[in-house]
Amino acid sequence: MMKPRGTQEEFVEKAVEVLKSKSTRKTVMVAPVAYGKSLCIALIVSRLDGPCIILQPNKELLEQNYNKYTSYGNEASIFSASMNSKELGHVTYATIGSIKSHPEAVRELKVKYLIIDECHLATGTTSATSRFIKQTKIKNILGVTATPVLLQPTFDGTMLKTMDRSQKNIFSAIGHVVQIGELVRAGYWSKLVYELRVNTIPHLEYTSTGSDYTKESLKVAYIESESEGKCIKAVEDLRREGRKSILVFVPNVEAAKDLSKKIKGSAYVHGMTKKSERVAIIDGFKDMSIDVVINVEVLTTGFDHPQLDAIVLARPTASIALYYQIMGRGTRIHPEKANTKIVDLSGNVSNFGPIEYLNYEYINGYGWGMFTR
């Protein structure tokens, strides 16, 4: 039997209420990293009265959500080429890249509900998800995310807005927010221990959208700040103090490859890593046979490894959403770890602050906003 913990029951009830309402507003539910969204989604789905599709941005998150739902004896289908399955059922876990080309089959099944996990990703008004919704005519739609924020162009550059205040995405309301502080106080988050090892970071240039720093300036900054040597030293220190599972973030594939050669027993992954190799590395990381993985923009959103007990951050970012997702990899609790150590070589912690202080507040006359201490 699926049993919610803490405030999860309230979260599920509000989500079901939104989905079953006659309102056509597309609503976002906000839940922190490590809140247990897979269980919440499973509970939501089990209380719906019609066919439902759950969209995930990648295979890893689909597998996590599907396994959670079926582990309680529930039946579900998978529609994802990367999972070698394209089946529609009463409950279907899917990736948009695979299911977007089959709107007729979705209409024939008379799918009533659509849940979009990590809905801050790829839900713009011109996105494949938006077109899929129009083609399938699904009306009852719910988004779930930990970071309901988007960058929106303005005459003065770009402005960070909550999704309900941006006209560039399909969602127009935030229905419920679970604050990070609630998880921290309840003991559902691993304690994060911050160690700042930053002297100066060379000049970084913004992309044309202002969403992050350019790849070239990140590459230059990594070299000029001698980040490779600092990463090697950080890993040596972490191993010496008994850290058993260390995730290192670097800005590019070249840096990851070179660093992995100099850290004995490590592996590295990036977006172009072969599928079989990537699976083997992630499996080795999770079963603790590999204690150090160097990562380039892969193991962020949806990567679940509770035993992770150290993060080395050598990748500066201007995106608070990316920063939150990176830090969130270390927040899951596990009986064999007391805390997760964050070694910051990037200046991100100084720029954004500890993520435990991040919260969303509703201000009358303004709406939802994201704040830190």
C-alpha positions in Angstrom: 0.0 0.0 0.0 1.3 3.4 -1.0 1.6 5.6 2.2 2.4 9.3 2.0 4.6 11.0 4.6 4.5 14.4 6.1 2.7 16.9 3.9 2.5 14.5 0.9 -1.2 13.7 1.5 -2.1 17.4 1.3 0.0 17.8 -1.9 -1.7 14.8 -3.5 -5.2 15.9 -2.5 -4.7 19.4 -3.9 -3.2 17.9 -7.1 -6.2 15.6 -7.6 -8.5 18.5 -7.0 -6.8 20.6 -9.6 -6.9 17.7 -12.2 -10.6 17.0 -11.6 -11.7 20.6 -11.7 -13.5 22.1 -14.7 -11.0 24.9 -14.9 -8.9 25.0 -18.1 -6.0 26.7 -16.4 -2.8 24.6 -16.5 -1.5 24.5 -12.9 2.0 23.9 -11.4 2.5 22.1 -8.1 5.9 22.9 -6.5 7.8 20.3 -4.5 11.5 20.4 -3.5 14.1 18.0 -4.7 14.0 14.8 -2.6 10.3 15.4 -1.6 9.2 12.1 -3.0 7.6 13.3 -6.2 7.6 9.7 -7.7 5.4 8.5 -4.8 3.2 11.6 -5.0 2.6 11.1 -8.7 1.8 7.5 -8.1 -0.7 8.4 -5.5 -2.3 11.1 -7.7 -2.6 8.7 -10.6 -4.2 6.0 -8.5 -7.0 8.4 -7.6 -7.9 9.5 -11.1 -11.0 8.2 -12.9 -9.8 8.1 -16.5 -6.8 7.4 -18.7 -3.7 9.3 -17.8 -0.3 10.1 -19.4 2.7 11.1 -17.3 5.4 12.9 -19.3 9.0 12.8 -18.2 12.0 14.7 -19.7 14.3 11.7 -19.9 14.5 7.9 -19.6 16.0 8.0 -16.1 13.1 9.9 -14.6 10.6 7.8 -16.5 12.1 4.6 -15.1 12.1 6.0 -11.6 8.4 7.1 -11.7 7.3 4.0 -13.5 9.1 1.7 -11.0 7.6 3.5 -8.0 4.0 3.2 -9.4 4.3 -0.5 -10.3 6.2 -1.5 -7.2 2.9 -1.3 -5.3 1.2 -3.8 -7.7 -0.2 -1.2 -10.1 -0.1 -1.8 -13.9 1.2 0.8 -16.3 2.5 1.1 -19.9 5.6 2.7 -21.2 5.8 4.9 -24.3 9.4 5.7 -24.9 11.8 4.6 -27.6 14.8 4.7 -25.2 13.0 2.1 -23.1 12.2 0.0 -26.1 8.5 0.2 -25.5 5.7 2.1 -27.3 2.5 1.0 -25.6 -0.5 3.1 -24.5 -2.7 2.0 -21.6 -4.9 3.3 -18.9 -1.8 4.7 -17.2 1.1 5.5 -19.5 4.6 6.8 -18.6 6.0 8.5 -21.6 8.7 10.8 -23.0 7.5 13.7 -25.2 10.1 12.8 -27.9 8.4 9.4 -28.5 4.7 10.1 -27.9 4.5 13.5 -29.7 4.1 11.7 -33.1 1.1 9.7 -32.0 -1.7 12.2 -31.1 -4.3 10.1 -32.9 -3.7 7.0 -30.7 -3.9 9.3 -27.6 -7.2 10.7 -28.8 -8.6 7.2 -29.6 -7.8 6.2 -26.0 -9.7 9.3 -24.8 -6.9 10.2 -22.4 -8.4 12.5 -19.8 -5.4 13.6 -17.7 -1.9 14.7 -18.4 0.8 15.1 -15.7 4.1 16.7 -16.7 7.0 16.0 -14.4 9.9 18.6 -14.3 7.5 20.9 -16.1 9.9 23.8 -16.1 11.7 22.0 -18.9 10.5 22.4 -22.5 6.9 23.6 -21.9 7.1 26.8 -23.8 4.1 28.0 -25.9 5.9 26.7 -29.1 7.3 23.5 -27.6 6.6 19.9 -28.7 4.6 19.5 -25.4 2.4 22.5 -26.3 1.7 21.1 -29.8 1.0 17.6 -28.3 -1.6 19.1 -26.0 -3.3 21.0 -28.8 -3.4 17.9 -31.0 -4.6 15.5 -28.4 -7.1 18.1 -26.9 -6.3 17.0 -23.3 -7.8 19.5 -20.9 -6.9 18.4 -17.5 -3.2 19.2 -17.1 -0.9 19.4 -14.1 2.8 20.3 -13.9 5.2 19.2 -11.1 8.6 20.8 -10.5 11.0 22.0 -7.8 12.0 25.1 -9.8 9.0 26.9 -11.3 11.1 29.7 -12.7 11.9 30.8 -16.3 14.0 33.5 -17.9 12.0 35.9 -20.0 13.5 38.4 -22.4 12.9 42.1 -21.7 14.0 45.4 -23.2 16.8 45.5 -20.6 18.0 41.9 -21.1 16.3 39.0 -19.3 14.2 38.7 -16.1 13.7 35.6 -14.0 10.0 35.0 -13.5 7.9 32.3 -11.8 6.0 30.2 -14.4 2.6 31.7 -13.6 3.9 35.2 -14.4 5.6 34.3 -17.7 3.6 34.4 -21.0 6.2 32.2 -22.7 5.0 28.9 -21.2 1.8 26.9 -21.1 1.2 27.1 -17.3 -0.7 30.0 -15.8 -1.1 29.2 -12.1 0.8 27.8 -9.2 -1.6 25.7 -7.1 0.5 24.6 -4.2 4.0 25.1 -2.8 6.0 22.8 -0.4 8.9 24.8 1.0 12.4 23.4 1.4 12.4 24.5 5.0 9.6 22.0 5.7 11.7 19.1 4.6 14.8 20.3 6.5 12.8 20.7 9.8 11.2 17.3 9.3 14.5 15.6 8.8 13.7 14.5 5.2 16.7 16.3 3.7 20.3 15.3 4.2 22.3 18.0 6.0 24.6 19.9 3.5 28.0 20.9 4.7 29.5 23.7 2.6 33.2 24.2 2.0 34.1 27.2 -0.2 37.5 27.0 -1.9 37.2 30.0 -4.2 39.8 32.7 -4.6 38.8 34.5 -7.8 36.9 33.4 -10.8 38.1 34.8 -14.2 35.6 36.9 -16.1 32.6 35.0 -17.4 30.4 36.1 -20.3 26.6 35.6 -20.6 24.9 33.8 -23.4 22.7 36.0 -25.7 19.6 35.0 -23.6 21.3 35.6 -20.3 20.4 32.1 -19.1 23.9 31.1 -18.3 27.6 31.6 -19.1 29.0 30.9 -22.6 30.7 27.6 -23.1 33.9 29.4 -24.3 34.1 31.6 -21.2 33.5 28.6 -18.9 36.3 26.8 -20.6 38.7 29.7 -20.2 37.7 30.2 -16.6 38.2 26.5 -15.8 41.8 26.7 -17.1 42.8 30.1 -15.7 41.5 29.3 -12.2 43.5 26.0 -12.3 40.3 24.1 -11.5 41.7 20.7 -12.6 44.3 20.7 -9.8 41.8 21.9 -7.3 39.4 19.1 -8.3 42.1 16.5 -7.8 43.0 18.0 -4.4 39.3 18.1 -3.4 38.7 14.5 -4.3 41.9 13.4 -2.5 40.7 15.2 0.6 37.2 13.8 0.4 38.4 10.3 0.0 40.8 10.8 2.9 37.9 11.8 5.2 35.9 8.7 4.2 33.5 10.1 1.5 32.4 7.1 -0.5 30.4 8.6 -3.4 31.7 11.8 -5.0 30.0 13.6 -7.9 32.2 16.2 -9.7 30.7 18.9 -12.0 33.0 20.4 -14.7 32.0 22.6 -17.7 33.0 20.5 -20.8 33.9 17.0 -22.0 37.6 17.8 -22.5 37.9 18.8 -18.9 36.0 15.7 -17.7 38.2 13.4 -19.9 41.5 14.9 -18.7 40.4 15.0 -15.1 39.3 11.3 -15.1 42.7 10.2 -16.3 44.3 11.9 -13.3 41.8 10.6 -10.6 42.4 6.9 -10.2 39.2 4.8 -10.2 37.0 7.6 -11.6 34.7 7.6 -14.6 33.1 10.4 -16.6 29.8 10.9 -18.3 28.4 13.5 -20.7 25.5 13.9 -23.2 27.3 11.9 -26.0 28.4 9.0 -23.8 27.2 5.7 -25.4 24.1 4.4 -23.8 25.6 1.1 -22.7 28.6 2.8 -21.2 26.5 5.4 -19.4 24.3 2.8 -17.9 27.4 0.8 -16.7 28.9 4.0 -15.1 25.7 5.0 -13.4 25.1 1.5 -12.1 28.7 1.3 -10.9 28.2 4.6 -9.1 25.0 3.5 -7.4 26.4 0.1 -6.3 29.5 1.9 -5.0 32.0 0.1 -7.2 32.9 3.5 -8.7 33.4 6.2 -6.1 34.0 9.2 -8.3 32.0 10.3 -11.3 32.9 13.4 -13.3 29.8 14.9 -14.9 29.1 17.3 -17.8 25.4 18.5 -17.8 24.0 15.0 -17.4 23.4 13.9 -13.8 21.2 16.7 -12.6 17.4 16.7 -12.9 16.0 13.3 -11.9 19.3 11.6 -10.9 18.5 9.7 -7.7 21.4 8.3 -5.7 20.8 8.7 -1.9 24.2 7.4 -0.9 25.9 10.4 -2.7 27.8 12.1 0.1 30.0 14.7 -1.7 29.7 17.1 -4.6 32.7 19.0 -6.1 31.4 22.0 -8.0 33.8 23.3 -10.6 31.2 24.5 -13.0 30.0 28.1 -12.5 26.5 28.9 -13.5 24.2 31.9 -13.8 21.1 29.7 -13.6 19.7 29.3 -10.1 17.5 26.5 -11.4 20.5 24.5 -12.5 22.4 25.4 -9.3 19.4 24.1 -7.3 19.2 20.9 -9.3 22.9 20.2 -8.9 22.8 20.8 -5.2 19.7 18.7 -4.9 21.6 15.6 -5.9 23.1 15.5 -2.4 19.9 16.2 -0.4 18.5 12.7 -0.3 18.9 11.0 3.1 20.5 7.5 3.6 21.1 5.6 6.8 24.8 5.2 6.0 25.6 8.9 5.6 25.5 11.7 8.1 25.6 14.6 5.6 26.6 15.6 2.1 29.7 17.8 1.7 29.7 20.5 -1.0 33.1 21.6 -2.1 32.6 24.8 -4.1 35.3 25.8 -6.5 32.9 27.8 -8.7 31.6 30.7 -6.6 28.0 29.5 -7.0 27.3 29.2 -3.3 28.6 32.7 -2.7 26.4 34.0 -5.6 23.1 32.1 -4.7 23.5 31.1 -1.1 22.8 27.8 0.5 19.8 26.2 -1.1 18.2 25.5 2.3 17.3 29.2 2.4 15.4 29.2 -1.0 11.7 29.6 -0.7 8.7 30.8 -2.8 6.3 33.4 -1.4 3.0 34.9 -2.6 3.0 38.7 -2.3 -0.3 40.5 -2.6 -0.4 42.7 -5.7 2.7 41.0 -7.1 2.1 37.2 -7.1 4.6 34.4 -6.6 8.3 35.2 -6.2 11.4 33.3 -5.4 13.5 34.5 -2.4 16.6 33.6 -0.5 17.8 34.7 2.9 
